[in-house]
């Protein structure tokens, strides 16, 4: 999967979970909206890193793929979560997006 596919799939699943759960807690609703928004739009740090980085290091490429897999695997089953588990999932997906951006930014710059 590529970044756009991972984000689209995760965003659809999280939006469906948000719709099903209708979180009453404003902080949780705001977190859900923010994470779903991150799924809809590419992080500018990611765009910059991809445009300017070299991704020849197999370990770096595997790290990025591992993060993508973890995002997908974490979101699977989100249609069965209760509100507390949904809150934990949103926090985890937010962390994974940050970790993915950091991994991409760790690529060496193009000469």
C-alpha positions as a Markdown table, in Angstrom:
| # | Residue | x | y | z |
|---|---|---|---|---|
| 1 | Unk | 0.0 | 0.0 | 0.0 |
| 2 | Unk | 1.1 | 3.5 | -0.5 |
| 3 | Unk | 0.6 | 6.5 | 1.8 |
| 4 | Unk | -2.6 | 7.7 | 0.2 |
| 5 | Unk | -4.1 | 4.2 | 0.3 |
| 6 | Unk | -3.2 | 3.6 | 3.9 |
| 7 | Unk | -4.6 | 7.0 | 4.9 |
| 8 | Unk | -7.8 | 6.5 | 2.9 |
| 9 | Unk | -8.5 | 3.1 | 4.2 |
| 10 | Unk | -7.8 | 4.1 | 7.8 |
| 11 | Unk | -9.8 | 7.3 | 7.4 |
| 12 | Unk | -12.9 | 5.5 | 6.2 |
| 13 | Unk | -12.7 | 2.9 | 9.0 |
| 14 | Unk | -12.2 | 5.6 | 11.6 |
| 15 | Unk | -15.0 | 7.8 | 10.2 |
| 16 | Unk | -17.4 | 4.8 | 10.3 |
| 17 | Unk | -16.4 | 4.1 | 13.9 |
| 18 | Unk | -16.9 | 7.7 | 14.9 |
| 19 | Unk | -20.3 | 7.8 | 13.2 |
| 20 | Unk | -21.4 | 4.5 | 15.0 |
| 21 | Unk | -20.2 | 5.6 | 18.4 |
| 22 | Unk | -21.2 | 9.3 | 18.2 |
| 23 | Unk | -18.8 | 10.3 | 21.0 |
| 24 | Unk | -20.4 | 12.6 | 23.5 |
| 25 | Unk | -17.1 | 13.7 | 25.0 |
| 26 | Unk | -16.1 | 16.9 | 23.1 |
| 27 | Unk | -12.4 | 16.1 | 23.6 |
| 28 | Unk | -12.9 | 12.6 | 22.0 |
| 29 | Unk | -14.9 | 14.0 | 19.2 |
| 30 | Unk | -12.2 | 16.6 | 18.5 |
| 31 | Unk | -9.5 | 13.9 | 18.6 |
| 32 | Unk | -11.5 | 11.8 | 16.2 |
| 33 | Unk | -12.0 | 14.7 | 13.8 |
| 34 | Unk | -8.2 | 15.6 | 14.0 |
| 35 | Unk | -7.1 | 12.0 | 13.3 |
| 36 | Unk | -9.6 | 11.5 | 10.5 |
| 37 | Unk | -8.4 | 14.9 | 9.0 |
| 38 | Unk | -4.9 | 13.6 | 9.1 |
| 39 | Unk | -6.1 | 10.6 | 7.1 |
| 40 | Unk | -7.6 | 12.9 | 4.4 |
| 41 | Unk | -4.6 | 15.1 | 3.8 |
| 42 | Unk | -0.9 | 14.3 | 3.3 |
| 43 | Unk | 1.3 | 15.7 | 6.0 |
| 44 | Unk | 3.5 | 18.4 | 4.5 |
| 45 | Unk | 6.5 | 16.9 | 6.3 |
| 46 | Unk | 5.9 | 13.7 | 4.5 |
| 47 | Unk | 5.7 | 15.4 | 1.1 |
| 48 | Unk | 8.9 | 17.3 | 1.8 |
| 49 | Unk | 10.8 | 14.2 | 3.0 |
| 50 | Unk | 9.7 | 12.2 | 0.0 |
| 51 | Unk | 10.6 | 14.9 | -2.4 |
| 52 | Unk | 14.0 | 15.5 | -0.9 |
| 53 | Unk | 15.1 | 12.2 | 0.6 |
| 54 | Unk | 16.9 | 9.1 | -0.7 |
| 55 | Unk | 15.2 | 5.8 | 0.3 |
| 56 | Unk | 18.0 | 3.3 | -0.5 |
| 57 | Unk | 18.5 | 2.0 | 3.0 |
| 58 | Unk | 16.5 | -1.2 | 3.3 |
| 59 | Unk | 16.1 | -0.8 | 7.0 |
| 60 | Unk | 14.5 | 2.6 | 6.6 |
| 61 | Unk | 12.1 | 1.3 | 3.9 |
| 62 | Unk | 11.2 | -1.6 | 6.1 |
| 63 | Unk | 10.6 | 0.7 | 9.1 |
| 64 | Unk | 8.2 | 2.8 | 6.9 |
| 65 | Unk | 6.4 | -0.4 | 5.7 |
| 66 | Unk | 6.2 | -1.7 | 9.2 |
| 67 | Unk | 4.5 | 1.5 | 10.4 |
| 68 | Unk | 2.0 | 1.3 | 7.4 |
| 69 | Unk | 1.2 | -2.3 | 8.4 |
| 70 | Unk | 0.7 | -1.3 | 12.0 |
| 71 | Unk | -1.7 | 1.5 | 11.0 |
| 72 | Unk | -3.7 | -0.9 | 8.9 |
| 73 | Unk | -3.7 | -3.7 | 11.5 |
| 74 | Unk | -4.6 | -1.2 | 14.3 |
| 75 | Unk | -7.6 | 0.0 | 12.4 |
| 76 | Unk | -8.9 | -3.4 | 11.5 |
| 77 | Unk | -11.8 | -4.2 | 13.8 |
| 78 | Unk | -12.5 | -0.6 | 14.6 |
| 79 | Unk | -16.2 | -1.4 | 13.8 |
| 80 | Unk | -16.4 | -3.4 | 17.0 |
| 81 | Unk | -14.8 | -1.0 | 19.4 |
| 82 | Unk | -16.4 | 0.7 | 22.4 |
| 83 | Unk | -15.8 | 4.3 | 23.1 |
| 84 | Unk | -12.8 | 3.8 | 25.4 |
| 85 | Unk | -11.1 | 1.5 | 22.9 |
| 86 | Unk | -11.8 | 3.9 | 20.1 |
| 87 | Unk | -10.1 | 6.7 | 22.1 |
| 88 | Unk | -7.1 | 4.6 | 22.6 |
| 89 | Unk | -7.0 | 3.6 | 18.9 |
| 90 | Unk | -7.2 | 7.3 | 17.8 |
| 91 | Unk | -4.3 | 8.2 | 20.1 |
| 92 | Unk | -2.3 | 5.2 | 18.7 |
| 93 | Unk | -3.0 | 6.1 | 15.1 |
| 94 | Unk | -2.0 | 9.7 | 15.8 |
| 95 | Unk | 1.3 | 8.4 | 17.2 |
| 96 | Unk | 1.9 | 6.1 | 14.2 |
| 97 | Unk | 1.4 | 9.0 | 11.8 |
| 98 | Unk | 4.0 | 11.0 | 13.7 |
| 99 | Unk | 6.4 | 8.1 | 13.8 |
| 100 | Unk | 5.9 | 7.5 | 10.0 |
| 101 | Unk | 6.6 | 11.2 | 9.3 |
| 102 | Unk | 9.7 | 11.0 | 11.5 |
| 103 | Unk | 10.9 | 7.9 | 9.7 |
| 104 | Unk | 10.5 | 9.6 | 6.3 |
| 105 | Unk | 12.3 | 12.7 | 7.6 |
| 106 | Unk | 15.2 | 10.5 | 8.7 |
| 107 | Unk | 16.1 | 9.7 | 5.1 |
| 108 | Unk | 19.3 | 11.2 | 3.9 |
| 109 | Unk | 18.9 | 14.2 | 1.6 |
| 110 | Unk | 19.4 | 13.8 | -2.1 |
| 111 | Unk | 22.8 | 15.0 | -3.3 |
